[in-house]
């Protein structure tokens, strides 16, 4: 999937897809691997806004952040502007394993990127939540669970990714670089049992 300039863009920056498109996209066939949804949220964003002013952040950091996420995601799926600091990613025909890897790839990349705000160099982190149709219904339930997983990431320390499984939420831990062959999983006993019983929904968790 490549960047489609004909899709309706969000009003604020015109970079990411409008959230109004998500309901339509969720009605498309998910593909044999199922569908994943990611929620991404900038950590401590109110503090960043307070320090640099909302006007300046809207002119510098936020557009750069949205472009960065778009450039990572656009070959694979759709990325929507949910709010100034919140982004939603929809991945059709993606396994839970690969969705977890992409969430961590985005998180690592953001953490290692320097954003320029006026004369300051600013570093930010994000918290991410992942949900997969192998564990949840493909529509609104998928969105709800991904959002819950994102909130879990924030509550347990921020700058991490978590996945909403059928009955629990677990943090992810992958060794960088994520989407290269050198990735090595760290898997909890709970998830290892699930992977053995249901390999189609396998994912890396701490």
URDA-V447809 format. One record per helix or strand of 2 or more residues. SS is the DSSP state (hx for helix, st for strand). FROM is the first residue (numbers start at 0). LEN is the number of residues. Records with the same first field share a line. If there is no record, write none. Layout:
SS=FROM-LEN ; FROM-LEN
This chain:
st=16-2 ; 34-8 ; 77-4 ; 85-7 ; 114-3 ; 119-3 ; 125-7 ; 160-4 ; 168-3
hx=18-7 ; 44-8 ; 53-6 ; 60-13 ; 95-16 ; 139-16 ; 188-9 ; 198-3
